[in-house]
Amino acid sequence: MHEFKYRNNQLYCENVLVGRLAKTFGTPLYIYSYHTLIDHYLKLKSAFSKINPLICYSVKANSNLSILKALIAKGAGLDIVSGGELFRAQKAACPAGKIVYASVGKTDKEIFAAISKGILFFNVESLAELKNINRIARGLNKITRVAIRINPDVEAKTHKYISTGKLTNKFGIDLDSAYKILLLRTKFRNLNICGLHIHIGSQITQSAPFVEAIKKVSNFIQRLKVKGIVLEYLNIGGGLGIIYDHEAPQTAQLYADEIIPLLKKTGLKIIMEPGRFIVGNAGILVVKVLYIKHTPKKKFIIVDGGMNDLIRPALYCAYHNIWPLVKNAKVEKADVVGPICESGDFLAKERLMAKVKEGDYLAVMSTGAYGFSMSSNYNSRPRAAEVMVAKDKVLVIRKRESCEDLIRNEII
Ligand code: LLP
């Protein structure tokens, strides 16, 4: 469900004409629907109400402060992966006790900051990192909570770049090594190893890989109990897939129905880290058609947004629907490409889509997650503006960057 719909053949975000936003704020422009965002968060929350997990929204999916604030106001915590995201979490006034921190490469400075702020716990990805956090906590004279990120060696059945739960991936610690670490847990005097974490990948559309991973971890938890090792938290990560094209992902309710019995059995407090599920279909990227170009082989629709604004098609060959702002029954096959000097700069290839002309706008759908947050200044292009719509209300939540912003930190 999302709040981007046609009324009288014109595309609206909630009660606001998308065309009006494009004209007012210029393009490329990210537009978010507040009610879609909150609806997705609440869907997950209610599907899991029986076990009342702490939902730590994954900041990397879309880290705009207004998005974070909106979710925090509804009770969400945050999943962070850097000092920068910790900074954002604080700016959005997220209670430290609702922040979990993953990443295979946390620096001393980042660890120091997170311990000092008193985050809920670190998701630790290697023995070396565990030792380092222990050392830094000792220096601060603190005991800090950590969860061991388990690599369950499960095939997530998703794009290989975003699959994280196989032993060939850099993430987490294998079960045997984790077991050894947990047996020696009292050696880490400044750590309270209080939980386990798994995150097997992203855009996972079937529940089977999740179930397999949770089963493995839950057996592991039993094995630990036998040794008298009792934990407090199980963080089951994010990864829930959404509809981009014709996927039929498991709904939040189906996902919950499958895994709640397994989770209950662990007796642990559950944490989840969804990103895409919450924000993916809550955002669109609006671009303007600059030129139509015919070559002997193809038709190109050249738009003013490119791979610096949305890198998913170039990086993963990801599919995003492209809708006209005004419905049009005539269709044509074309490549939708950006202005960047690379042939990988496309938003759609050989796409059968509504016929457009120069000056028209197009909406690149389902771009709320990993859209703006992965954008860059490549080709010295200022990054897009972001606006949030709630019913009739429109708020600019990030100004368009200027050329001055591009060179702000440069020194001649
Ligand atoms: N937790 C951890 C530890 C993660 O690494 C991630 C995502 C999440 C949670 C949130 O996953 P989600 O619920 O959004 O699937 N740039 C890629 C996706 C990369 C995901 C990275 N980790 C894309 O555009 O598809």
Residues whose N, C-alpha, C, O or C-beta is under 5 A from the ligand:
A	BS01	LLP	S58 A61 A102 I162 H199 G201 S202 Q203 G237 G238 G239 L240 E273 P274 G275 R276 F277 R312 Y370
